[in-house]
């Protein structure tokens, strides 16, 4: 490329170095000068112009920038059209920006003519956000420089890791006399964080701030199928032997990292229960201001490694300074409601009214499986799912069932006619559903192996535009729970006896859509002491 100042009479074919305004028209930088431009410039009295004459080995600025950008783009990153020597790369989905810093550093030393700038690693981005830009500084660059840059640029050096949805649980511990606003703020801020990242916080538990109570709560949310557990303590954790970390170990978990070099957020604790990450929240988590918890959640949900080493490396840049969020509301008296998608407003009905006659004098719903009462397991599964609300229909031993569900965010519906059969409980629950519900999932209280993952599969399989009933299937047999669209509520309210909606399923067999399920959880219920013993052995 030959760059310089050229007489206008010799300027045809040049790439203009600087924009010029003549006769009410602007010739933009990078424009190729035509014979008409030459005439206009001469008429305007312009004698000289700055520009560049391309040589055979030269690549124009836009083509060069586009070639380097294409060599860098990986999953979740889209290259947009280059303009004025700049080619931007955009996120195509929400997630966490990932960059191979070493590749970018090497590329920026190939030649001063080509520069690449990116967002910082692990920046949270939305679809459409610019994550990087490639700028060719001169009007053209030698093809050999472009080839060297492309060879240096590792494919996938720039990526956006999408957030994978999780079923999150929040356990809030309390001491006698604690103000209720602590619970409200913990639930509201946690729900916003989780839902802003595309996951669901449905199962919220309140329990005493004791080692035994917390360990029991952890086991319950794991049994419900939650694959992310958060704990907001009545007190800030001060030691690995403190109440909440010790309770996690009691529940079969382990502590991976105590504290983090990020402020605010120092007091976060990272643990695991098997493959499930467990986060003990720092005190600042009750606020929506950015803190270390946000960084850990973003990485976890984006599927990036998060362990002791990764948290230990967050110190440089870990002093976070952000303005208070306008929606931090310390005066709120109720937790914020879950957000629901139009056409996906789904409630769960847990039927827990039966007298369990075949169990003798024992109420089977209060019997424990792995230390958790069956009705609490079934209710936890519904809460762990993406159902927007959960209603539990009580009847026999109503007060004991109510006490068993203490600390869970459910609505209790009493069925005074429970002795007449399951149909009356179904009817009682349907009558108490919110008026805007699109579908209901009926969960039987005596099925201890059902979890939130199964309930979510039913939700995923349901098309709001199609009135199909959705049921799980294994080895050719339908099981429970079952999703019923609103179109069937009137018929469901008319069923009689103790068979629930079984006859209705047969009547509408052509409208039943089944989803495959790979274990016997959809069949396992407990009606007798022998069945309970068999479930416990399994």
PyMOL commands that set and color helices and strands:
alter all, ss='L'
color gray80, all
select helices_A, chain A and resi 8-10+35-43+61-72+101-107+143-152+180-196+211-223+243-250+283-286+292-301+308-312+357-359+364-366+374-384+398-404+418-420+422-431+452-461+486-492+502-507+509-511+520-522+529-537
alter helices_A, ss='H'
color red, helices_A
select strands_A, chain A and resi 2-7+15-16+20-22+25-27+48-53+58-60+77-79+86-91+95-99+114-118+124-125+130-136+140-142+158-162+167-174+200-208+228-232+254-258+269-273+276-280+346-352+368-369+372-373+389-394+411-414+439-444+469-474+477-485+512-516
alter strands_A, ss='S'
color yellow, strands_A
deselect
rebuild
show_as cartoon
